Amino acid sequence: MTWKVGNLELKTPIIIASGTWGLGDTLLQYLTPQELTYAVGALVTKGLSLEPMSGNPPPRLMETPCGLINSIGLENPGIKTFLEDYYPRLRELKIPLIFNLHGNSEEEFIRLAEILREVGEEAIELNISCPNVKKGGISFSQSPEVVFELIRGVRKVFEGFIAVKLSPVGPVMETALACESAGADALTIANTYPALGIISYEPLRIIRGGLSGPAIKPLTLRLITEVSSRIKLPIIASGGVMSGKDVFDYLLMGASAVQIGTANLIDPWSPIKIYEEIKELLRSYGRLLDKGNT
Ligand SMILES: Cc1cc2nc3c(=O)[nH]c(=O)nc-3n(C[C@H](O)[C@H](O)[C@H](O)COP(=O)(O)O)c2cc1C
């Protein structure tokens, strides 16, 4: 098998989603490099910022009947520490790495892309669900014009693969069109859905965060079907993948590759199991896919 997402070539259609496998060390506690290279087409790093971020105060996670609400707050050690302490071990894996980036302004995104270009990296995923401090803290994803300018700016300094990770709420179609005309290479659809959970009544403890897991798969599947009917950019699906069938459903509805997120938190071997399942499904139903993948 080879899988193409624009000019990015993957050995399998399975990508491990940002923020669900630590910074590298956690994943490597469970999976051997051989297992990873066998099943995984690419790894998306934890969201990285210019400066370290300590994230949100607790509560940070709440399980719901069909999903998970997280309010991690983009905790990360900053790109410099990541490159010094975690990157060398990940690079040895010989699996394509996609760097998930978040900036508080267009300038920060551009600087992050420049740093990665300087170390010779060739693939980034822009998390546009983060707040834009220059626009009063409103998320980039709420304004297709701002997203257009952002991608144009990043494209000027970064020739490699640029995926834009869309928020599932707001002007999704307009944002996807803006990404296409600004020169992005792919769309990741989508990030988590804004949600709220009640943890206890006395004292009242609530969590506001992003919902992920099986609950969101039908919502994201619909979003991908709609976007792929109007936009030619390759789509990387992200939302509620727990099985090979989930992967196949996304491929059938227009995705070129599929990310596994919350499933890793339940079982770090999920990517291997899901890969075995998707191989079977591709044998039986692969003829139904027409994405230029082989
Ligand atoms: C604990 C946790 C941390 C996450 N951190 C990030 C992040 O840093 N950047 C990002 O773009 N998405 C992040 N995500 C979103 C996931 O990458 C994924 O898009 C989302 O969870 C939907 O997929 P899933 O239902 O398979 O989990 C995070 C999700 C979870 C559950």
The ligand as an SDF file (V2000), in Angstrom:
LIG
                    3D

 31 33  0  0  0  0  0  0  0  0999 V2000
   -6.1850   15.0310   25.2780 C   0  0  0  0  0  0  0  0  0  0  0  0
   -6.2520   15.6250   23.8960 C   0  0  0  0  0  0  0  0  0  0  0  0
   -5.2830   16.5670   23.4990 C   0  0  0  0  0  0  0  0  0  0  0  0
   -5.3430   17.1390   22.2030 C   0  0  0  0  0  0  0  0  0  0  0  0
   -4.3830   18.0490   21.8270 N   0  0  0  0  0  0  0  0  0  0  0  0
   -4.4480   18.5880   20.5830 C   0  0  0  0  0  0  0  0  0  0  0  0
   -3.4410   19.5180   20.1470 C   0  0  0  0  0  0  0  0  0  0  0  0
   -2.4790   19.8210   20.8590 O   0  0  0  0  0  0  0  0  0  0  0  0
   -3.5730   20.0620   18.8980 N   0  0  0  0  0  0  0  0  0  0  0  0
   -4.6230   19.7140   18.0570 C   0  0  0  0  0  0  0  0  0  0  0  0
   -4.7020   20.2260   16.9260 O   0  0  0  0  0  0  0  0  0  0  0  0
   -5.5430   18.8120   18.4260 N   0  0  0  0  0  0  0  0  0  0  0  0
   -5.4920   18.2480   19.6540 C   0  0  0  0  0  0  0  0  0  0  0  0
   -6.4280   17.3240   20.0300 N   0  0  0  0  0  0  0  0  0  0  0  0
   -7.4820   16.9000   19.0750 C   0  0  0  0  0  0  0  0  0  0  0  0
   -7.1320   15.5490   18.4420 C   0  0  0  0  0  0  0  0  0  0  0  0
   -5.9150   15.6120   17.7220 O   0  0  0  0  0  0  0  0  0  0  0  0
   -8.2600   15.0660   17.4820 C   0  0  0  0  0  0  0  0  0  0  0  0
   -8.3400   15.9380   16.3750 O   0  0  0  0  0  0  0  0  0  0  0  0
   -9.6120   15.0200   18.1760 C   0  0  0  0  0  0  0  0  0  0  0  0
   -9.4910   14.4600   19.4690 O   0  0  0  0  0  0  0  0  0  0  0  0
  -10.6700   14.2360   17.3900 C   0  0  0  0  0  0  0  0  0  0  0  0
  -10.2660   12.9220   17.1190 O   0  0  0  0  0  0  0  0  0  0  0  0
  -10.6390   11.6470   18.0650 P   0  0  0  0  0  0  0  0  0  0  0  0
  -12.1400   11.6650   18.2310 O   0  0  0  0  0  0  0  0  0  0  0  0
  -10.1210   10.4680   17.3190 O   0  0  0  0  0  0  0  0  0  0  0  0
   -9.9580   11.8910   19.3600 O   0  0  0  0  0  0  0  0  0  0  0  0
   -6.3910   16.7570   21.3110 C   0  0  0  0  0  0  0  0  0  0  0  0
   -7.3500   15.8010   21.7230 C   0  0  0  0  0  0  0  0  0  0  0  0
   -7.2870   15.2360   22.9950 C   0  0  0  0  0  0  0  0  0  0  0  0
   -8.3270   14.2030   23.3770 C   0  0  0  0  0  0  0  0  0  0  0  0
  1  2  1  0
  2  3  1  0
  2 30  2  0
  3  4  2  0
  4  5  1  0
  4 28  1  0
  5  6  2  0
  6  7  1  0
  6 13  1  0
  7  8  2  0
  7  9  1  0
  9 10  1  0
 10 11  2  0
 10 12  1  0
 12 13  2  0
 13 14  1  0
 14 15  1  0
 14 28  1  0
 15 16  1  0
 16 17  1  0
 16 18  1  0
 18 19  1  0
 18 20  1  0
 20 21  1  0
 20 22  1  0
 22 23  1  0
 23 24  1  0
 24 25  2  0
 24 26  1  0
 24 27  1  0
 28 29  2  0
 29 30  1  0
 30 31  1  0
M  END
$$$$
